[in-house]
Amino acid sequence: MSDRPETPPRPVISLTPTEGWHCLHVFYRFDRMRFRTLSPSERADGCREFCELLSAERPGGPVRMQSLLVMGHKADFGVMMLDPDPLKLDAVHQDLLYGSLGPAICPVWSFVSMTEVSEYLPDESRFARRLEEEGLKRGDEEFERRLSQYAKRLEYMRRQRLQPDLPSWPAYCFYPMNKRRLPEANWFLLDFETRERLMAEHGESGIAFAGKVTQLVTVGIGLEDWEWGVSLWARNPQFLRDIVYRMRYDEASAKYAEFGPFYSGYLASAREILERCRIRE
C-alpha cells in the first residue's frame, strides 16, 4: 500500500454564472482598402459567412444577439450578445475575424459584462415598508393588493434583468459609466438609504419614458475598465436624446456619474450592414 496521501478531488470549474448571463458588446470598422484587395470569391464567401454568423437564429449561437449599424466615425457596426457561456460570445468575435472578410474587419471597442439584479430593486419586504411609509397598514385590503401585484411584477423584473429579452425597437445607444469616487462626491461612501433614495429619484425620471425607451444595465465591475454598461432601445432616436438629457439632471447622475464613449445607431441585419457600408460581393 502506498504511503502517499490521496490526491484531493479537483474543484469543479465552470464559466457559467450561478445567476445571470455573460454579455459582450463589440464594435467594428471595415477596412475598405483591404476589402478591395480580396478576390471576388473571398468577397462572396465572406459576405455569406458574415450573414450566417450574425443571424440570431443560427443553431449553436448565443441565446441573445443583435447587430446594429453605428452612426459616425467610431465604428461601422456593432454586435451585442448574451449567453450563459462566455466562450460562445467570444466564438462569434473570433469567427468574424477568422472568416473570409476577417482581414477587412477591425475591432475598435468592446465591453465585457454580466447581467445582474440591482441592489436598489426593492424586494417584497422593502416594498412593504414603502407602503407603510405611505400610510397603509398591513392586513388592509389596499396594502395586500398592492403588495401582491408587486410580488408578481418582481418575478418578471428579476428575470428580465438576468435573462433579458432584447427589444426590437430600432434606435439603439450604448455607453459605459462609473460612479465617482471624488472626495466631495464619493458614491461608495454614501449609506445605502441615501443611495437607494437617489436611485429611486433617477428611476422616476426614466418612468416618464415608458413605452418610448427601454434599457438594460449590465455590470462590468471586476471585468472591465468601466463599472456598468447601459444599453438603450427607443422607438425613435429623439427619445434617446431626451431621456439621457433629462436624467443627467438627477443628483445620482449630475453629481455622482461619469460617462464613457457613446455608440449609437440602428438595429440592422447583417445583410443591411453590408449594404449600407458598401461591402458588396
C-alpha positions in Angstrom: 0.0 0.0 0.0 1.3 3.4 -0.9 2.2 5.9 1.9 1.4 8.8 -0.4 -1.6 10.9 0.6 -4.6 10.7 -1.5 -4.9 13.5 -4.1 -7.8 15.7 -3.2 -10.5 15.9 -5.9 -10.2 18.7 -8.3 -12.7 21.5 -7.9 -15.4 21.7 -10.5 -14.6 24.6 -12.8 -17.5 26.3 -14.6 -17.7 29.5 -16.6 -21.5 29.7 -16.2 -22.6 32.2 -13.6 -24.7 30.9 -10.7 -27.0 33.8 -11.6 -27.4 35.8 -14.8 -25.6 35.7 -18.2 -22.4 36.9 -19.7 -22.8 39.9 -22.0 -20.4 41.2 -24.7 -20.6 44.4 -26.8 -18.1 44.6 -29.7 -17.9 47.4 -32.3 -16.0 47.1 -35.6 -14.9 49.1 -38.6 -14.5 47.8 -42.1 -11.1 48.4 -43.8 -12.3 49.4 -47.3 -8.8 49.4 -48.8 -8.2 45.9 -47.5 -11.6 44.8 -48.7 -10.7 45.9 -52.3 -7.7 43.5 -52.3 -9.9 40.5 -51.7 -10.7 38.3 -54.6 -14.3 38.0 -55.9 -14.6 34.6 -54.3 -13.3 35.8 -51.0 -15.8 38.7 -51.1 -18.7 36.4 -51.9 -17.7 33.8 -49.3 -17.0 36.5 -46.7 -20.4 38.2 -47.1 -22.2 34.8 -46.9 -20.3 33.9 -43.8 -20.9 37.3 -42.2 -24.7 37.0 -42.7 -24.8 33.4 -41.4 -22.6 34.2 -38.3 -24.7 37.2 -37.3 -28.0 35.5 -37.6 -29.8 35.5 -34.3 -31.5 32.2 -35.3 -28.2 30.4 -36.1 -28.1 27.0 -34.3 -25.4 26.9 -31.6 -25.1 30.7 -31.4 -25.6 32.9 -28.3 -29.1 32.8 -26.8 -29.5 36.6 -27.4 -27.8 38.5 -30.2 -28.4 41.8 -32.0 -26.4 43.6 -34.7 -26.6 47.3 -35.4 -25.4 49.9 -37.9 -23.3 52.5 -36.0 -23.6 56.2 -36.9 -20.5 58.4 -37.1 -16.8 57.5 -37.4 -16.2 55.5 -34.3 -17.4 52.3 -35.9 -19.4 50.8 -38.8 -21.3 48.2 -37.0 -21.7 46.6 -33.6 -22.8 43.3 -32.0 -24.5 42.8 -28.6 -24.5 39.2 -27.4 -25.7 37.3 -24.2 -25.3 33.7 -23.1 -24.5 31.7 -20.0 -21.3 30.5 -21.7 -18.8 33.3 -22.4 -16.9 31.2 -24.9 -20.0 31.3 -27.2 -19.8 35.1 -27.2 -16.0 35.1 -27.9 -16.5 32.5 -30.7 -18.7 34.9 -32.6 -15.9 37.6 -32.3 -13.2 35.1 -33.3 -15.2 33.7 -36.3 -15.8 37.3 -37.6 -12.0 37.9 -37.6 -11.1 34.4 -38.9 -13.6 34.4 -41.8 -13.0 35.4 -45.4 -13.9 39.0 -44.5 -11.7 38.9 -41.4 -8.8 40.8 -43.0 -11.1 43.7 -43.7 -12.8 43.8 -40.2 -11.1 45.8 -37.4 -12.4 45.7 -33.8 -12.4 49.2 -32.4 -14.0 48.9 -28.9 -15.6 46.3 -26.7 -17.3 46.0 -23.3 -17.3 42.7 -21.2 -20.0 42.5 -18.6 -22.6 40.3 -16.9 -26.3 40.7 -16.2 -27.4 41.5 -12.6 -30.3 42.4 -10.4 -29.6 45.8 -9.0 -29.4 46.1 -5.2 -31.8 49.0 -5.5 -34.6 46.9 -6.8 -36.8 46.5 -3.7 -37.7 43.0 -2.6 -41.1 42.4 -1.1 -40.2 43.4 2.4 -38.7 46.7 1.3 -41.7 47.4 -0.9 -43.9 46.7 2.1 -42.0 49.3 4.2 -42.6 51.8 1.4 -46.4 51.1 1.6 -46.3 51.7 5.3 -44.5 55.0 4.7 -47.4 55.9 2.5 -49.7 55.4 5.5 -51.1 51.9 4.5 -51.3 49.2 7.1 -50.5 45.5 6.9 -53.6 43.4 6.5 -55.6 46.2 4.9 -57.1 45.4 1.5 -55.2 48.1 -0.4 -51.9 47.1 1.3 -52.2 43.4 0.4 -53.5 44.1 -3.1 -50.5 46.3 -4.0 -48.0 44.0 -2.3 -49.4 41.0 -4.2 -49.2 42.9 -7.5 -45.6 43.9 -6.8 -44.6 40.4 -6.0 -45.9 39.3 -9.4 -44.0 42.1 -11.2 -40.9 41.4 -9.2 -40.5 37.9 -10.6 -40.7 39.3 -14.1 -38.4 42.2 -13.4 -35.7 39.9 -11.9 -35.9 37.6 -14.9 -35.7 40.4 -17.4 -32.6 41.7 -15.7 -30.9 38.3 -15.5 -32.1 36.7 -18.7 -33.4 39.6 -20.8 -35.4 39.5 -24.0 -33.9 42.1 -26.3 -36.5 44.6 -27.8 -36.8 45.2 -31.5 -37.2 49.0 -31.2 -35.0 50.4 -34.0 -32.9 53.2 -32.3 -30.1 52.0 -30.1 -27.4 53.5 -27.9 -24.7 52.0 -25.7 -22.4 53.7 -23.2 -20.3 52.7 -20.2 -20.4 54.6 -16.9 -18.8 54.8 -13.4 -19.9 56.1 -10.1 -17.5 58.8 -8.9 -15.0 58.5 -6.0 -14.2 62.1 -5.7 -13.6 63.5 -2.2 -16.6 65.7 -2.5 -18.7 63.2 -4.4 -17.9 59.6 -3.4 -20.8 57.4 -4.3 -19.3 54.4 -2.4 -19.1 56.3 0.9 -22.8 57.1 0.9 -25.0 54.9 3.1 -27.4 52.6 1.4 -30.6 54.6 2.3 -29.1 57.7 0.6 -28.1 55.7 -2.5 -31.5 54.0 -2.6 -33.3 57.3 -2.5 -31.1 58.8 -5.2 -31.6 55.8 -7.5 -35.4 55.9 -6.9 -35.4 59.5 -8.0 -33.3 58.5 -11.0 -35.8 55.8 -11.8 -38.7 58.1 -11.6 -37.2 60.2 -14.5 -36.9 57.0 -16.6 -40.5 56.0 -15.9 -41.7 59.1 -17.8 -40.3 57.4 -21.0 -42.2 54.1 -20.5 -43.4 52.9 -23.9 -40.7 55.0 -25.6 -37.4 53.8 -24.2 -36.3 50.6 -22.5 -32.9 49.8 -21.0 -30.6 47.0 -19.8 -27.8 47.7 -17.4 -25.0 45.2 -17.1 -22.1 45.1 -14.7 -18.5 45.3 -15.7 -17.0 45.5 -12.2 -14.1 43.1 -12.0 -14.3 42.5 -15.7 -13.8 45.9 -17.4 -12.4 49.5 -17.0 -15.9 50.8 -16.5 -18.3 49.7 -13.8 -21.6 49.4 -15.8 -22.7 49.3 -19.4 -26.1 50.9 -20.4 -28.0 49.7 -23.5 -30.9 51.8 -24.5 -33.5 51.0 -27.2 -36.0 53.6 -28.4 -39.0 53.8 -30.7 -37.4 56.9 -32.2 -33.8 58.3 -31.8 -35.3 61.6 -30.4 -36.3 59.7 -27.3 -32.6 58.6 -26.7 -31.6 62.2 -26.7 -34.5 63.2 -24.5 -34.1 60.6 -21.8 -30.3 61.0 -21.4 -30.7 64.8 -21.3 -33.4 64.6 -18.6 -31.7 62.0 -16.4 -28.4 63.9 -16.3 -30.1 66.4 -14.1 -30.9 63.8 -11.4 -28.5 64.1 -8.5 -27.4 60.4 -8.9 -26.2 61.4 -12.4 -25.2 65.0 -12.2 -23.1 64.7 -9.0 -22.0 61.0 -8.9 -21.8 59.7 -12.5 -19.2 59.8 -15.2 -19.7 58.5 -18.8 -17.6 56.8 -21.4 -18.0 56.8 -25.2 -21.4 56.7 -26.7 -22.1 54.3 -29.6 -25.4 55.0 -31.2 -27.1 53.6 -34.3 -30.0 51.5 -35.5 -30.7 47.8 -35.4 -29.9 46.2 -38.7 -29.5 42.7 -40.1 -26.0 41.5 -41.3 -27.2 41.9 -44.9 -28.3 45.5 -44.2 -25.0 46.3 -42.5 -23.1 45.1 -45.6 -25.3 47.0 -48.0 -25.2 50.3 -46.1 -21.4 50.1 -45.6 -21.0 49.4 -49.3 -19.4 46.0 -48.6 -20.7 44.2 -51.7 -19.8 40.9 -53.3 
